Amino acid sequence: MRARVAAYALIVVGALSAVSWLGLFFYYSETRPHHPEPENGRVIALNNHGQLSYLTGEEDRWMTLLSFGAAFMAIGGAILATVRVAKN
């Protein structure tokens, strides 16, 4: 029972992280400059269907963390749920 709850919690947190990534992606696409600003460290391009926005290294790291974290949590939860169901 605890494993099932943990599995579903991982799936839900993974899905929420994916939604957060999507929201952050569109927020950055609209609010960040559309040309590089090396003096401010905004040199990493974010491509939204051809519209480029430029992020700092920290903003890019948060985007990467959210995307990989969401995938790993959701996949880990799905695997855990599958393994637990197969054992029962």
C-alpha positions as CSV (number, residue, x, y, z in Angstrom):
1,M,0.0,0.0,0.0
2,R,2.8,2.5,0.9
3,A,4.6,1.7,-2.4
4,R,1.4,2.4,-4.4
5,V,0.9,5.7,-2.6
6,A,4.6,6.6,-3.2
7,A,4.3,5.6,-6.9
8,Y,1.2,7.8,-7.4
9,A,2.8,10.7,-5.5
10,L,5.9,10.5,-7.7
11,I,3.6,10.5,-10.8
12,V,1.6,13.5,-9.5
13,V,4.7,15.5,-8.6
14,G,6.3,14.7,-11.9
15,A,3.2,15.9,-13.7
16,L,3.1,19.1,-11.6
17,S,6.8,19.7,-12.4
18,A,6.0,19.3,-16.1
19,V,3.2,21.8,-15.9
20,S,5.6,24.1,-14.0
21,W,8.2,23.7,-16.7
22,L,5.6,24.6,-19.4
23,G,4.4,27.7,-17.5
24,L,8.0,28.8,-17.0
25,F,8.8,28.2,-20.7
26,F,6.0,30.5,-21.8
27,Y,6.7,33.0,-19.1
28,Y,10.4,33.2,-20.2
29,S,9.4,33.3,-23.9
30,E,7.2,36.4,-23.3
31,T,9.2,38.3,-20.6
32,R,12.9,37.8,-21.6
33,P,14.7,39.8,-24.2
34,H,14.6,38.7,-27.8
35,H,18.2,39.6,-28.5
36,P,21.3,38.5,-26.6
37,E,22.5,40.7,-23.8
38,P,26.0,39.5,-22.9
39,E,26.5,42.3,-20.4
40,N,23.6,40.8,-18.3
41,G,24.6,37.2,-19.0
42,R,21.6,36.6,-21.3
43,V,23.2,34.5,-24.0
44,I,21.4,31.2,-23.9
45,A,18.7,31.0,-26.5
46,L,15.2,29.6,-25.7
47,N,13.4,28.8,-29.0
48,N,9.6,29.0,-29.0
49,H,8.7,28.2,-32.6
50,G,11.3,30.5,-34.1
51,Q,10.9,33.3,-31.5
52,L,14.1,33.4,-29.6
53,S,14.3,34.6,-26.0
54,Y,17.6,34.8,-24.2
55,L,18.1,33.4,-20.7
56,T,20.9,33.5,-18.1
57,G,22.7,30.3,-17.1
58,E,20.7,30.1,-13.9
59,E,17.4,30.4,-15.7
60,D,18.5,27.7,-18.1
61,R,19.5,25.4,-15.2
62,W,16.1,25.7,-13.6
63,M,14.4,24.8,-16.9
64,T,16.7,21.8,-17.3
65,L,16.2,20.7,-13.7
66,L,12.4,20.9,-14.0
67,S,12.3,19.0,-17.3
68,F,14.5,16.2,-16.2
69,G,13.1,16.1,-12.7
70,A,9.6,15.8,-14.1
71,A,10.5,13.0,-16.5
72,F,12.5,11.0,-13.9
73,M,9.8,11.3,-11.2
74,A,6.9,10.4,-13.5
75,I,8.8,7.4,-15.1
76,G,10.0,6.3,-11.7
77,G,6.5,6.4,-10.3
78,A,5.2,4.5,-13.3
79,I,7.8,1.8,-12.9
80,L,7.2,1.6,-9.2
81,A,3.5,1.2,-9.7
82,T,4.0,-1.4,-12.4
83,V,6.4,-3.5,-10.3
84,R,4.1,-3.3,-7.3
85,V,1.0,-4.3,-9.3
86,A,2.9,-7.2,-10.9
87,K,3.9,-8.6,-7.5
88,N,0.3,-8.5,-6.1
